[in-house]
Amino acid sequence: MDIKPIRNDADLDAAFEQLETVFQAEEGSPEADLRDVLVALVEAYESKHYPIAPPDPIDSIRFSMELQGLSPKDLEPYIGPSGRVSEVLNRKRPLSLRMISRLHEGLRIPYESLLAEGGG
């Protein structure tokens, strides 16, 4: 097994090339062990150098609405009257902590998504 740390994007490219050769390896084989180690190294490098920010809170709400087939009217128990729902969805009113709590409990939207910067 030839394993090296991933210190830059060139090392990352080399790790991907090596990973391609063992990606379909049979579980329990030395090649599968190499694959697992390479995947861990790639994930560690990418999370450090290319972190993925949490989604925008309003985008998270809209995504949840789409998945659950909800209309803005369905958000009233969580956000308040229709005018307030409209203001929130149009980014004219920030989410309050009470709204965040209700959206999390009622629609199971993760707190991390609702508390992310950029939505309020």
C-alpha positions as CSV (number, residue, x, y, z in Angstrom):
1,M,0.0,0.0,0.0
2,D,1.4,3.3,-1.1
3,I,-0.3,6.0,1.0
4,K,0.8,9.6,1.3
5,P,-0.8,12.6,3.1
6,I,-2.8,15.0,1.0
7,R,-1.3,18.4,1.4
8,N,-2.4,20.2,-1.7
9,D,-4.7,19.9,-4.7
10,A,-2.1,18.0,-6.7
11,D,-1.9,15.4,-3.9
12,L,-5.7,15.3,-4.0
13,D,-5.8,14.6,-7.7
14,A,-3.2,11.8,-7.2
15,A,-5.4,10.3,-4.5
16,F,-8.4,10.4,-6.7
17,E,-6.4,8.6,-9.5
18,Q,-5.3,6.0,-7.0
19,L,-8.9,5.7,-5.7
20,E,-10.2,5.0,-9.1
21,T,-8.1,1.8,-9.4
22,V,-9.5,0.4,-6.1
23,F,-13.0,1.8,-5.9
24,Q,-14.7,-1.4,-6.9
25,A,-12.5,-3.6,-4.7
26,E,-14.0,-6.6,-2.9
27,E,-14.7,-6.0,0.8
28,G,-12.0,-7.5,3.0
29,S,-9.3,-7.3,0.4
30,P,-6.1,-5.2,0.7
31,E,-7.4,-3.0,-2.1
32,A,-10.6,-2.3,-0.2
33,D,-8.5,-1.3,2.8
34,L,-6.6,1.1,0.6
35,R,-9.9,2.5,-0.8
36,D,-11.2,3.1,2.8
37,V,-8.0,4.9,3.8
38,L,-7.9,7.0,0.7
39,V,-11.6,8.0,1.1
40,A,-10.9,9.1,4.7
41,L,-7.9,11.1,3.6
42,V,-9.8,12.8,0.8
43,E,-12.7,13.6,3.1
44,A,-10.4,15.1,5.7
45,Y,-8.6,17.3,3.1
46,E,-11.8,18.4,1.5
47,S,-13.6,19.3,4.8
48,K,-10.6,21.4,5.8
49,H,-10.0,23.1,2.5
50,Y,-13.4,23.1,0.9
51,P,-16.0,23.3,3.7
52,I,-19.6,23.3,2.8
53,A,-21.6,26.0,4.6
54,P,-25.0,25.3,6.0
55,P,-27.9,26.2,3.7
56,D,-29.6,29.5,3.9
57,P,-32.5,29.3,6.4
58,I,-35.1,30.5,3.9
59,D,-33.9,28.1,1.3
60,S,-34.1,25.4,4.0
61,I,-37.7,26.3,4.7
62,R,-38.6,26.4,1.0
63,F,-36.9,23.0,0.5
64,S,-38.9,21.5,3.4
65,M,-42.1,23.0,2.0
66,E,-41.3,21.4,-1.4
67,L,-40.5,18.0,0.1
68,Q,-43.6,18.0,2.2
69,G,-45.9,19.5,-0.4
70,L,-46.7,22.5,1.8
71,S,-48.0,26.0,0.9
72,P,-47.2,29.2,2.6
73,K,-50.6,28.9,4.4
74,D,-49.3,25.6,6.0
75,L,-46.5,27.6,7.7
76,E,-48.9,29.8,9.7
77,P,-48.8,27.6,12.8
78,Y,-45.0,27.9,12.9
79,I,-44.4,31.5,11.7
80,G,-47.7,33.4,12.3
81,P,-50.3,35.1,10.1
82,S,-50.0,35.0,6.3
83,G,-48.5,38.4,6.2
84,R,-45.7,37.4,8.5
85,V,-45.1,34.2,6.5
86,S,-44.9,36.2,3.3
87,E,-42.4,38.7,4.9
88,V,-40.2,35.8,6.2
89,L,-40.2,34.0,2.8
90,N,-39.4,37.2,1.0
91,R,-36.6,38.0,3.5
92,K,-38.2,41.1,4.8
93,R,-38.5,39.8,8.3
94,P,-35.9,37.7,10.2
95,L,-36.8,34.4,11.8
96,S,-37.4,34.8,15.6
97,L,-36.2,32.2,18.0
98,R,-39.8,31.2,18.6
99,M,-40.3,30.7,14.8
100,I,-37.1,28.7,14.6
101,S,-38.1,26.4,17.4
102,R,-41.6,25.8,16.0
103,L,-40.2,25.1,12.5
104,H,-37.7,22.7,13.9
105,E,-40.3,20.9,16.1
106,G,-43.1,20.9,13.5
107,L,-41.3,20.5,10.2
108,R,-38.1,18.8,11.5
109,I,-35.9,21.4,9.8
110,P,-32.5,21.1,11.5
111,Y,-31.5,24.0,13.9
112,E,-28.2,24.3,12.0
113,S,-30.1,25.2,8.9
114,L,-32.4,27.6,10.6
115,L,-29.7,29.4,12.5
116,A,-27.3,29.8,9.6
117,E,-26.2,33.2,8.5
118,G,-27.9,34.9,5.7
119,G,-31.6,34.1,6.1
120,G,-32.8,36.7,8.6
